[in-house]
Amino acid sequence: MTRWRLTSPVVKLTENDVELACLQVLSIKRYWYAKLHAGTFKTADGLRWLKGVPKGTPDYTVHHGRHRGFLLEVKRPGGRLSPDQEVQIAMIRRQFGLPIAVVKSVEELAAWLAEHERSP
């Protein structure tokens, strides 16, 4: 007689998985967000080039009617900031004093938001 063993599949969360979950939490909490695209892009008609935000800028700008705005950088679980991101985030914090959340999970974002929403 053959015995079967059920094993759960190994599920590795991607940065896209974490990003989607974080954006859902922001929507539920009535935050407005916009993706910040880094780099240079050619228009669909091929006639012009558009310049995005500087390389290393966080992924999203996030705003709320009652709470201070912030920038959001999402990484996959175990992911790390690139050297460009480390430099750009440090510069934004130093020059502009903007809060920046760097999160690797939706739970990490929820904890960050709880603290951020208590701030003046």
C-alpha positions as CSV (number, residue, x, y, z in Angstrom):
1,M,0.0,0.0,0.0
2,T,1.3,3.4,-1.0
3,R,1.2,6.2,1.6
4,W,0.8,9.7,0.4
5,R,2.3,12.6,2.2
6,L,0.8,16.0,1.7
7,T,3.2,18.8,1.7
8,S,2.4,22.5,1.4
9,P,4.0,24.2,-1.5
10,V,6.7,26.6,-0.8
11,V,5.3,30.1,-1.5
12,K,7.7,32.9,-2.0
13,L,6.2,36.3,-1.8
14,T,7.4,38.7,-4.5
15,E,7.7,42.4,-4.3
16,N,4.5,42.7,-6.4
17,D,2.6,40.6,-3.8
18,V,3.8,42.8,-0.9
19,E,3.1,46.0,-3.0
20,L,-0.5,44.9,-3.8
21,A,-1.3,44.1,-0.2
22,C,0.2,47.4,1.0
23,L,-1.8,49.4,-1.6
24,Q,-5.0,47.6,-0.5
25,V,-4.3,48.7,3.2
26,L,-3.7,52.3,2.1
27,S,-7.0,52.3,0.1
28,I,-8.9,50.8,3.0
29,K,-7.5,53.5,5.3
30,R,-8.4,56.2,2.7
31,Y,-4.9,57.2,1.6
32,W,-4.4,58.5,-1.9
33,Y,-1.2,57.2,-3.6
34,A,0.6,57.7,-6.9
35,K,3.4,55.6,-8.4
36,L,6.7,57.5,-8.9
37,H,8.4,56.2,-12.1
38,A,12.2,56.6,-12.2
39,G,14.2,56.9,-15.4
40,T,13.7,58.3,-18.9
41,F,10.8,57.1,-21.1
42,K,9.9,57.5,-24.7
43,T,6.3,58.6,-25.5
44,A,4.0,56.2,-27.3
45,D,4.3,58.2,-30.5
46,G,8.1,58.0,-30.3
47,L,8.5,61.7,-30.7
48,R,9.5,62.8,-27.1
49,W,11.4,61.6,-24.1
50,L,10.0,62.1,-20.6
51,K,12.1,62.3,-17.5
52,G,10.8,60.5,-14.4
53,V,12.0,61.0,-10.8
54,P,15.7,60.4,-10.0
55,K,16.9,56.9,-9.7
56,G,16.5,55.6,-6.2
57,T,13.4,57.6,-5.3
58,P,10.8,55.6,-3.3
59,D,8.0,53.9,-5.2
60,Y,5.0,55.9,-4.1
61,T,3.9,59.3,-2.8
62,V,1.1,58.8,-0.3
63,H,-1.3,61.4,1.1
64,H,-4.3,61.6,3.4
65,G,-6.8,64.3,4.4
66,R,-5.8,64.2,8.1
67,H,-2.4,62.7,8.3
68,R,1.0,63.9,7.0
69,G,2.0,62.7,3.6
70,F,4.9,60.3,3.1
71,L,6.9,58.3,0.6
72,L,6.7,54.5,0.4
73,E,9.3,52.1,-0.7
74,V,8.2,48.5,-1.0
75,K,10.7,45.6,-1.0
76,R,10.2,41.8,-1.2
77,P,10.6,39.9,2.1
78,G,14.4,39.7,2.6
79,G,14.9,42.5,0.0
80,R,17.4,45.3,0.5
81,L,17.7,48.8,-0.7
82,S,20.0,49.4,-3.6
83,P,22.9,51.8,-3.1
84,D,21.0,54.4,-5.3
85,Q,17.9,54.0,-3.0
86,E,20.0,54.4,0.2
87,V,21.6,57.6,-1.1
88,Q,18.3,59.1,-2.5
89,I,16.3,58.3,0.6
90,A,18.9,59.8,2.9
91,M,19.0,62.9,0.8
92,I,15.2,63.3,0.8
93,R,15.1,62.9,4.5
94,R,17.9,65.3,5.1
95,Q,16.9,68.0,2.7
96,F,13.1,67.9,3.0
97,G,12.4,66.1,6.3
98,L,9.9,63.8,4.6
99,P,8.8,60.6,6.3
100,I,9.7,57.6,4.3
101,A,8.4,54.1,5.0
102,V,10.5,51.2,3.7
103,V,8.5,48.0,4.2
104,K,8.9,44.3,3.4
105,S,5.5,43.2,4.5
106,V,1.9,44.5,4.9
107,E,2.3,44.0,8.6
108,E,5.3,46.2,8.6
109,L,3.4,48.9,6.8
110,A,0.4,48.6,9.2
111,A,2.8,49.1,12.2
112,W,4.5,52.0,10.5
113,L,1.1,53.7,9.8
114,A,-0.1,53.2,13.4
115,E,3.0,55.2,14.6
116,H,2.8,57.7,11.7
117,E,-0.9,58.5,12.4
118,R,-0.1,59.3,16.0
119,S,2.5,61.9,15.0
120,P,1.5,65.5,14.7
